[in-house]
Structure formats: structure tokens, C-alpha cells
């Protein structure tokens, strides 16, 4: 993985790796697409309440918890021995309380809202994994933009889209429908090699074993790795309020020097240089606007690609297959992604000079005439 851990192993929705406390800090500071960094403290059989209780009770919680601190247990996955995840989480909570009461003589406090320590239980059939959440607030919350707003794209998804598109900051970048700037800001964080978690705090700072000097050293090392953006990064939107928000968010993220935010209609596409990478998340008709009203927007965007985007590569995150067809271009690649509950396609368009047959030997004008869709 990018942090240099050779033993990294990929699973469904998870990447596991071995490391020390410094590795926990480094992961929280630098990972761009992770939501949480969890430190596993126990894993084993959990086919029944008794087995799960025994597994949780065997953890030396007195070495992890400090007296006076609050905790909570959440759960994910499905266990064959449990009708609900809530009951499984209650079992782990009981095991923790019983063990700490036996050792401390007092009962630790449970806090459902903003606990000092969050214990995460993951069930998979007859197996369970118990971990401490080292991140706290999800890592998607970089701290540079207000939460909420209309149809926001998460920071981690934006970073993931950019990495799937092969963006490393070397080529000019444009988001012509930038909204409040999330994709362009994440592009700037990548281009400047800025650690996305550098401006926030983490739950592991409340752990008894927290080493403040070690975290400070990791923060300084991450800050020292920052560089100037190698190429132009432009975020455009026709909404003056979105433009103002994007500029504010870029300042909060510390990349105002790397991102140019302009008030401009997406159909007046202006790539900032040769070989520009265009990445955007146009409205789907699910949460913003009506799909029928958006057909002309997608059709106009395809026309703008053909008229103004020659030599660029464009990627669109599209949540409506009918709207994708309206672009009027044949994507060279499709990747399935989920934006929250919405199944999307990340579509790549190679924007050639002239007709496609000059580049691939295909039929005349195939790039312009073909339509997307599964």
C-alpha cells in the first residue's frame, strides 16, 4: 500500500496491514480513500452469545481504557448466531463492563454520543473481529468544508475517483461543474502531496497509550512532504454562491494557492493546458433537479467535449444511465461505484483531435456517434 506496508491484504471493503502506533497515526493523516482506521484487538469464533462474550472478555481492556473515560460499541456485518447486530454489540458491551468492574471496582460509563473510545464489532458468519476506532469522526471529514449542503460528494469518494482516473498532479486538471469544489480540492491535495488529515484530530489521541510526541513527529513529516502543484488546477461553476463556497473551502484546505476557482458555464469548457484531465460529478436527477431537465445539460456537455476538449481525457461520475447516453460519446472505460446508495458509473472519454479512425482504425466519427450505457 502507499504507506509502505508490505503485508497489506485487501478484503471486501477493508484493507488490513500490520504496524505500530506510528503506523496508526500515519494512516489517519495520509490515507485519502479510507473512512476509518481500526486497530484489531481480538478476532475469533463467535457462533453464539457465549463465544462472543468470551472473545470480548479476553481483551485486556484495562490497558486500553482509562478510568473516567466513556465508551460505546457499534456493529457491522452479519453473524449466524445473532438475530441483530445490536444484540451482538450489547454482548460485547456487557463483556467490557464486567471485566473492567472486576478490575477497577467501578463500572465504566457508556456514552452513545461522542464516546471517548469507540469499539467496533464486525460479524462475518461464525467469526467476529473486535477493534478500536482510531479515527473517530470519519476520515472523509477533512475539516475544510461545512457538513451537509445539497447533494454533497464525500471527500473520500472524490479522492477515489481521481486515483481511479490516474491523477497524480502532473497534468493540468479541470472540473467544469465543481459545485463547492470537493473534487478540485482533493485534486490539489494530491498534486501538492498534502496529507488530507493534517488539519484534524483523531480518536486515538484519547487512548491511554497515545504518544503525543510521536504524532507530532508524523504531522511534521507529513507537512514537510508538501510541494507546489506541478500543473494548473481549475474549478469552474456558473453559480456565484458555489464559486464563493469553493474558494472558501480551498482556503480552509490550505490549497487556495493551487486551485483557480472561476465563475463559468460548463458548456464554455476551457481546458487549462495540453493533455488536461477533466473530472466532474454532474447532477443525476436523484437529489438535484429532474432527470428530464438534465438531458440537455448532458448533451451540451458532450458537444463541449467535442468542440473544446480535443487532446483531453474526461471522466464523469454518472448516476443515471439515460443521462449518460445523452452525452453522445462512447466511453472507453466504465467503473461501477456507489455515491451513498446511488449506483453510479465512472465513465472515461478519450477526446481525440479529428475523427476516431485516425487513432484507432475504427469507423469514421465513431467516438462522436457512439452512445454510452451498459
C-alpha positions as CSV (number, residue, x, y, z in Angstrom):
1,X,0.0,0.0,0.0
2,X,1.1,3.6,-0.3
3,X,2.3,3.9,3.3
4,X,4.9,1.2,2.7
5,X,3.4,-1.8,4.5
6,X,4.3,-4.9,2.6
7,X,1.9,-7.1,4.5
8,X,-1.2,-5.2,3.3
9,X,-4.1,-7.6,2.5
10,X,-7.3,-6.5,0.7
11,X,-10.7,-7.8,1.6
12,X,-14.3,-6.8,0.9
13,X,-14.5,-3.1,1.9
14,X,-11.3,-3.3,4.0
15,X,-7.5,-3.3,3.7
16,X,-5.6,-4.9,6.6
17,X,-2.0,-4.2,7.5
18,X,0.4,-4.6,10.4
19,X,2.1,-1.7,12.0
20,X,2.9,0.1,15.3
21,X,1.4,3.2,16.8
22,X,3.2,5.4,14.4
23,X,1.6,3.5,11.5
24,X,-1.8,4.2,13.1
25,X,-1.0,7.9,13.1
26,X,0.4,7.8,9.6
27,X,-2.6,6.1,8.2
28,X,-5.0,8.6,9.8
29,X,-3.0,11.5,8.5
30,X,-2.3,10.3,4.9
31,X,-4.9,7.9,3.7
32,X,-7.1,9.5,1.0
33,X,-9.9,7.0,0.5
34,X,-10.3,5.3,3.9
35,X,-13.2,6.1,6.1
36,X,-11.7,4.8,9.4
37,X,-8.5,3.2,10.7
38,X,-9.4,0.4,13.1
39,X,-6.9,-1.4,15.4
40,X,-7.9,-5.0,15.9
41,X,-7.7,-6.2,19.5
42,X,-9.4,-9.6,19.1
43,X,-10.7,-12.0,16.4
44,X,-12.1,-15.5,16.7
45,X,-15.2,-17.7,16.8
46,X,-18.5,-16.0,17.6
47,X,-21.2,-18.5,16.7
48,X,-23.1,-17.8,19.9
49,X,-23.5,-15.2,22.6
50,X,-21.3,-17.2,24.9
51,X,-18.4,-17.4,22.4
52,X,-18.6,-13.7,21.6
53,X,-18.8,-12.7,25.2
54,X,-15.7,-14.9,25.9
55,X,-13.8,-13.3,23.0
56,X,-14.5,-9.8,24.2
57,X,-13.9,-10.5,27.8
58,X,-10.5,-11.9,27.0
59,X,-9.2,-8.5,25.8
60,X,-7.1,-6.5,28.3
61,X,-9.5,-3.5,28.3
62,X,-7.9,-2.1,31.4
63,X,-4.8,-1.4,29.4
64,X,-6.8,0.3,26.7
65,X,-9.4,2.3,28.7
66,X,-8.6,5.0,31.3
67,X,-10.9,5.3,34.3
68,X,-13.4,8.1,33.8
69,X,-13.4,7.7,30.0
70,X,-16.7,6.8,28.2
71,X,-17.1,4.2,25.5
72,X,-19.6,2.7,23.1
73,X,-19.8,-0.3,20.8
74,X,-21.1,-0.3,17.3
75,X,-21.5,-3.3,14.9
76,X,-21.4,-4.2,11.3
77,X,-21.9,-7.3,9.2
78,X,-24.0,-10.3,10.0
79,X,-23.4,-13.2,12.4
80,X,-25.0,-16.6,12.1
81,X,-25.6,-16.7,15.9
82,X,-27.3,-13.3,16.2
83,X,-30.6,-12.1,15.1
84,X,-29.4,-8.5,15.1
85,X,-26.1,-6.6,15.3
86,X,-27.5,-4.5,18.2
87,X,-27.7,-7.7,20.3
88,X,-24.2,-8.6,19.4
89,X,-22.9,-5.1,20.3
90,X,-24.7,-5.4,23.6
91,X,-22.9,-8.6,24.3
92,X,-19.5,-7.0,23.7
93,X,-20.5,-4.1,25.9
94,X,-21.5,-6.4,28.7
95,X,-18.2,-8.2,28.5
96,X,-16.2,-5.0,28.6
97,X,-18.2,-3.6,31.6
98,X,-17.9,-6.9,33.5
99,X,-14.2,-7.1,33.0
100,X,-13.5,-3.5,34.0
101,X,-15.8,-3.7,37.0
102,X,-13.9,-6.7,38.2
103,X,-10.5,-5.0,37.9
104,X,-11.4,-1.4,38.9
105,X,-14.3,-2.0,41.3
106,X,-16.3,0.6,39.4
107,X,-18.5,0.5,36.3
108,X,-17.3,2.4,33.2
109,X,-19.7,4.8,31.6
110,X,-21.3,4.2,28.2
111,X,-22.0,7.2,26.0
112,X,-23.8,6.7,22.8
113,X,-23.0,10.2,21.5
114,X,-19.3,11.2,21.1
115,X,-17.7,8.5,23.3
116,X,-14.1,8.8,24.3
117,X,-13.4,5.3,22.9
118,X,-15.5,3.6,20.2
119,X,-15.3,-0.2,19.9
120,X,-16.2,-1.6,16.5
121,X,-17.5,-5.1,16.2
122,X,-17.6,-6.8,12.8
123,X,-19.5,-10.0,12.3
124,X,-19.0,-12.5,9.4
125,X,-20.9,-15.7,9.8
126,X,-19.4,-17.6,12.8
127,X,-16.4,-15.2,13.1
128,X,-16.0,-11.8,14.7
129,X,-13.5,-9.1,14.7
130,X,-13.3,-6.5,17.6
131,X,-11.4,-3.3,17.0
132,X,-10.8,0.2,18.4
133,X,-11.7,3.0,16.1
134,X,-8.6,5.2,16.0
135,X,-10.2,7.9,13.7
136,X,-13.3,9.0,15.5
137,X,-15.1,11.3,13.1
138,X,-14.9,9.6,9.6
139,X,-11.8,10.4,7.7
140,X,-13.9,11.8,4.9
141,X,-14.5,14.8,7.2
142,X,-11.3,16.6,6.3
143,X,-12.4,19.7,8.1
144,X,-12.3,22.1,5.1
145,X,-16.0,22.3,4.3
146,X,-19.2,22.6,6.3
147,X,-21.0,19.3,6.5
148,X,-24.2,18.8,4.5
149,X,-25.4,21.0,1.7
150,X,-27.2,20.0,-1.5
151,X,-26.1,16.6,-2.8
152,X,-22.5,16.7,-1.4
153,X,-19.9,14.3,-2.8
154,X,-17.8,12.8,0.0
155,X,-14.1,13.8,0.1
156,X,-13.0,10.1,0.1
157,X,-15.1,9.3,-2.9
158,X,-13.8,12.3,-4.8
159,X,-10.2,11.2,-4.0
160,X,-11.0,7.7,-5.1
161,X,-12.4,8.9,-8.4
162,X,-9.2,10.9,-9.0
163,X,-7.0,8.0,-8.2
164,X,-9.0,5.7,-10.5
165,X,-8.6,8.3,-13.2
166,X,-4.8,8.0,-12.7
167,X,-4.4,11.6,-11.5
168,X,-1.1,12.4,-9.8
169,X,-0.9,16.1,-10.3
170,X,1.4,16.1,-13.3
171,X,-1.2,17.0,-15.9
172,X,-3.5,20.1,-16.0
173,X,-6.8,19.5,-14.3
174,X,-10.4,20.8,-14.8
175,X,-13.7,20.3,-13.1
176,X,-16.2,22.3,-15.1
177,X,-19.1,21.6,-12.8
178,X,-17.2,22.0,-9.5
179,X,-20.0,23.0,-7.1
180,X,-18.4,23.7,-3.8
181,X,-15.1,22.4,-5.1
182,X,-14.6,19.0,-3.5
183,X,-13.1,17.2,-6.5
184,X,-10.8,20.1,-7.4
185,X,-9.7,20.5,-3.7
186,X,-8.9,16.8,-3.5
187,X,-7.0,17.1,-6.7
188,X,-5.0,19.9,-5.2
189,X,-4.3,17.8,-2.1
190,X,-2.9,15.0,-4.3
191,X,-1.0,17.4,-6.6
192,X,0.7,19.1,-3.6
193,X,1.3,15.8,-1.8
194,X,-0.7,17.2,1.2
195,X,-1.8,14.8,3.9
196,X,-5.6,15.0,3.9
197,X,-5.9,14.5,7.7
198,X,-3.3,17.1,8.6
199,X,-5.9,19.7,9.8
200,X,-8.0,17.5,12.1
201,X,-7.9,15.5,15.3
202,X,-8.3,11.7,15.9
203,X,-9.9,9.5,18.5
204,X,-6.6,7.7,19.2
205,X,-5.4,10.9,20.8
206,X,-7.7,9.9,23.7
207,X,-6.1,6.5,24.1
208,X,-4.1,5.9,27.3
209,X,-1.2,4.7,25.1
210,X,-1.3,7.8,22.9
211,X,2.2,9.3,22.3
212,X,1.8,13.0,21.6
213,X,5.4,13.5,20.6
214,X,5.2,10.6,18.1
215,X,2.0,12.0,16.5
216,X,3.6,15.5,16.3
217,X,6.6,14.0,14.5
218,X,4.3,12.3,12.0
219,X,2.5,15.6,11.5
220,X,5.7,17.4,10.9
221,X,6.9,14.7,8.5
222,X,3.7,14.9,6.5
223,X,3.7,18.7,6.4
224,X,7.3,18.7,5.2
225,X,6.4,16.5,2.2
226,X,4.2,19.2,0.7
227,X,5.2,20.5,-2.7
228,X,3.9,23.1,-5.2
229,X,1.3,21.8,-7.6
230,X,3.1,20.8,-10.8
231,X,0.3,21.9,-13.1
232,X,-2.8,24.0,-13.2
233,X,-6.0,23.0,-11.3
234,X,-9.2,24.8,-12.3
235,X,-12.6,24.5,-10.7
236,X,-15.5,26.1,-12.6
237,X,-19.2,26.7,-11.9
238,X,-21.8,29.1,-13.1
239,X,-23.4,29.5,-9.6
240,X,-21.8,32.5,-7.9
241,X,-22.6,31.0,-4.5
242,X,-21.0,27.8,-5.3
243,X,-17.9,29.7,-6.6
244,X,-17.7,31.6,-3.3
245,X,-18.0,28.3,-1.3
246,X,-15.4,26.6,-3.4
247,X,-12.9,29.4,-2.8
248,X,-13.6,29.4,0.9
249,X,-13.2,25.6,1.1
250,X,-9.9,25.8,-0.8
251,X,-8.6,28.3,1.7
252,X,-9.7,26.1,4.6
253,X,-8.0,23.1,3.0
254,X,-4.8,25.1,2.6
255,X,-4.7,24.8,-1.2
256,X,-6.0,28.2,-2.3
257,X,-2.6,28.7,-3.9
258,X,-3.1,25.6,-6.1
259,X,-6.7,25.9,-7.2
260,X,-8.1,28.6,-9.5
261,X,-11.9,28.9,-9.0
262,X,-13.7,30.6,-11.8
263,X,-17.3,31.5,-12.5
264,X,-18.0,29.9,-15.8
265,X,-20.7,27.8,-17.5
266,X,-19.6,24.2,-18.0
267,X,-20.5,24.3,-21.7
268,X,-17.9,27.0,-22.2
269,X,-15.3,24.3,-21.5
270,X,-11.8,25.7,-21.3
271,X,-9.0,23.1,-20.6
272,X,-6.1,24.8,-18.8
273,X,-3.4,23.1,-20.9
274,X,-2.5,20.3,-23.3
275,X,-3.4,16.8,-22.0
276,X,-5.9,18.2,-19.5
277,X,-7.6,15.6,-17.2
278,X,-11.3,16.6,-16.9
279,X,-13.2,15.0,-13.9
280,X,-16.7,16.0,-12.8
281,X,-19.7,14.8,-10.9
282,X,-22.7,16.3,-12.8
283,X,-26.2,16.1,-11.3
284,X,-28.0,12.8,-11.6
285,X,-31.6,13.9,-11.3
286,X,-31.8,11.9,-8.0
287,X,-31.2,14.7,-5.5
288,X,-30.7,17.9,-7.6
289,X,-33.0,18.8,-10.4
290,X,-35.1,16.5,-12.6
291,X,-33.5,13.9,-14.9
292,X,-35.7,15.1,-17.8
293,X,-34.4,18.7,-17.4
294,X,-30.8,17.5,-17.3
295,X,-30.8,15.8,-20.7
296,X,-29.9,19.0,-22.5
297,X,-27.1,19.6,-20.0
298,X,-25.5,16.2,-20.7
299,X,-26.0,16.6,-24.4
300,X,-24.4,20.1,-24.3
301,X,-21.5,18.7,-22.2
302,X,-20.8,16.1,-24.8
303,X,-20.8,18.8,-27.5
304,X,-18.4,20.9,-25.5
305,X,-16.1,17.9,-25.1
306,X,-16.1,17.5,-28.9
307,X,-15.7,21.2,-29.7
308,X,-13.3,22.3,-26.9
309,X,-11.7,19.3,-25.3
310,X,-9.6,17.8,-28.1
311,X,-6.5,16.1,-26.6
312,X,-8.0,15.9,-23.1
313,X,-9.3,12.9,-21.2
314,X,-12.7,13.3,-19.4
315,X,-14.2,11.2,-16.6
316,X,-17.8,11.7,-15.5
317,X,-19.4,10.1,-12.4
318,X,-22.9,9.5,-13.7
319,X,-25.8,8.1,-11.6
320,X,-28.4,7.8,-14.4
321,X,-27.7,5.6,-17.5
322,X,-30.2,7.6,-19.7
323,X,-28.3,10.8,-19.0
324,X,-25.0,9.1,-19.8
325,X,-26.4,8.2,-23.2
326,X,-27.2,11.9,-23.8
327,X,-23.5,12.7,-23.7
328,X,-23.3,11.2,-27.2
329,X,-19.8,9.8,-26.8
330,X,-18.7,6.2,-26.4
331,X,-16.8,5.7,-23.1
332,X,-13.6,3.8,-23.3
333,X,-13.9,2.5,-19.7
334,X,-16.7,2.0,-17.2
335,X,-16.2,1.6,-13.4
336,X,-19.1,0.8,-11.0
337,X,-19.1,3.0,-7.9
338,X,-21.6,3.9,-5.2
339,X,-22.3,7.5,-4.2
340,X,-24.1,6.7,-1.0
341,X,-27.0,4.5,-2.0
342,X,-26.8,5.5,-5.7
343,X,-25.2,3.1,-8.1
344,X,-23.1,5.1,-10.5
345,X,-20.8,4.7,-13.4
346,X,-17.4,6.4,-13.7
347,X,-17.1,6.8,-17.4
348,X,-13.9,7.7,-19.3
349,X,-14.0,9.6,-22.6
350,X,-10.9,9.9,-24.7
351,X,-11.3,13.2,-26.6
352,X,-9.3,13.0,-29.9
353,X,-8.3,15.5,-32.4
354,X,-10.4,14.8,-35.6
355,X,-12.2,11.5,-36.2
356,X,-11.5,8.4,-34.2
357,X,-10.4,6.3,-37.1
358,X,-7.2,8.3,-37.2
359,X,-6.3,7.0,-33.8
360,X,-7.8,3.5,-33.5
361,X,-8.6,2.5,-37.1
362,X,-12.4,2.4,-36.2
363,X,-15.3,3.7,-38.3
364,X,-15.3,7.3,-39.2
365,X,-16.6,9.5,-36.4
366,X,-17.3,6.6,-34.1
367,X,-16.2,8.5,-31.0
368,X,-18.8,11.2,-31.6
369,X,-21.6,9.0,-32.7
370,X,-21.4,6.2,-30.1
371,X,-23.6,6.2,-27.0
372,X,-22.8,5.0,-23.5
373,X,-24.8,2.6,-21.4
374,X,-24.4,-0.9,-20.1
